[in-house]
Amino acid sequence: MKIAVEISMYPLSAEYLPAIQSFIDRLKANGSLDVLVNTMSTQILGEADEVFATLQREITASFESGPRAVFVTKFLGPAALP
């Protein structure tokens, strides 16, 4: 089942751009997902299992490497996709 996720990362640090860019780069490294970036959020489209596994891995990596951050997500199921 294909899903889409809109995610925004808010690092709790004055030096926030490197953490956001690293997170986006790691998402894009997964060639089986479509990753679209804009100024306010990143959209991830793909098979649900792959999307969830990738988000778990990369959010955990972000928490472990710092700085502290807040993630805000929206999930769209297959009925909401074009």
QUIPE-V165794 format. One record per backbone hydrogen bond with DSSP energy under -1.0 kcal/mol. NH is the residue of the N-H (numbers start at 1). CO is the residue of the C=O. If there is no record, write none. Layout:
NH;CO
NH;CO
//
This chain:
3;46
4;76
5;44
6;74
7;42
8;72
10;70
12;68
13;11
16;14
20;16
21;17
22;18
23;19
24;20
25;21
26;22
27;23
28;24
29;25
30;27
31;29
33;30
34;45
36;43
38;41
42;7
43;36
44;5
45;34
46;3
48;1
51;47
52;48
53;49
54;50
55;51
56;52
57;53
58;54
59;55
60;56
61;57
62;58
63;59
64;60
65;61
66;62
70;10
72;8
74;6
76;4
80;77
//
